[in-house]
Amino acid sequence: MMSRNFSFKTFFRNVSTDLLKDYFEHQHVLADFDWSVAPEVLPDALYAQIEQLPDRSLAVIEQDFVTISDLADEEGVLGLIEVIQTLFTDADSILDEMMNYDSFESKVLWASLEYPDAYDWAIRLERVEGMTFKEDCLVGKHLPCSTDDETIEKLKERIQKFYKRQRRGRNCQIDCYVRRDPHRYCFFAYPEDYPKRDLTYQSSQLVPQIRRPVMEIVFIYEPDTGNLKIHASKLRKVDIMQKAFCKTVLGLPGIPDGSTRVYDLSPLMNPSFRFVTEPQDQVESVSLRMLKVRISNTENRKLTCEATPQHGGAELVQTMMNNAINACGSISAGIKVLSAKITLKFAALDGGRKKSVTFVLTAPSGSTLEDKPHHHVARKYLEKWGLVRTLLPLTEEAA
């Protein structure tokens, strides 16, 4: 989740006074504050009071409000609605009550007070949407994906066994959540990391503090595509985690042979290539904005061409690249496409703003695509355009 600029006073102006009062009662602070002050005076008066709180209390309050502010936009509230609809059978009545509040900030603050589990999941899923995932792995479509306690315990044991050799991972918690549209199973693992020594302020004095942070590993299995994605920021290779998930959660003997999905960007150099899309996806245009190629294996010579086509398509950058290759005395047939930048522009829906997705693909398996709705549309088209291939034989994939 990307943190925006935060101001206490702006936050107080955007939030229901009753909700602010409820929040501070939950925190057991500001019991003597006069909540009857005029609305135009309240932000300054409340800010003056919280500045007098102990450092620890002020830090907790600031972190809470910054997190709420980060989630308080259209996408964040839609994510919160999805979580509530997934977790609760009486979701409609809960959502009716939440939507009675005018501002996004009030909606999110209300959810954090009344339904903290849903709020926590919304924060996690919002963070996932900004993650990058290493080496997509094609494991098979519509496999039985176990989410019971026994399965989660086995996955936990495998993760702990791996990190035990590094003298960490003594504690580990795994949470599971099933998302819709598209259907996907999300597993969040939190193995314990090495102890950290931080310098912090306590009563205006700088003191050392020892803490035990956690690492975060996110597994996402997509039954409709058969794809397994893993985010593990401190692992250079994720095959160990792929194997652990395949064995414990999917019931496979291991990672399917040749299952890695790779990007084949060579079609982007074909003059007949077209970005074909379907009307139901509301894609207005697709543009090839950058190509990077290697023109010599022996001398490791590379070329990069970048432009912004006004009317979409791949022709402008293709022409620039072919001219550059010819100027170098090379031939197009001998080059290797290393990376490409593509932009999809979507039509505005229901009076909203137009949206776009710009991403970079890097051979063999690098991608800046995230776990967001419009990014899922882009990911679908990569297959349709022939830019993705798998090393898994077709007969095994079907099995």
PyMOL commands that set and color helices and strands:
alter all, ss='L'
color gray80, all
select helices_A, chain A and resi 8-14+17-27+42-50+55-71+74-87+91-98+104-114+116-128+149-164+239-248+266-269+279-281+315-327+332-334+373-384+394-398
alter helices_A, ss='H'
color red, helices_A
select strands_A, chain A and resi 134-138+172-179+184-191+196-202+205-211+217-222+227-232+261-263+283-296+301-306+336-346+355-362+366-367+388-390
alter strands_A, ss='S'
color yellow, strands_A
deselect
rebuild
show_as cartoon
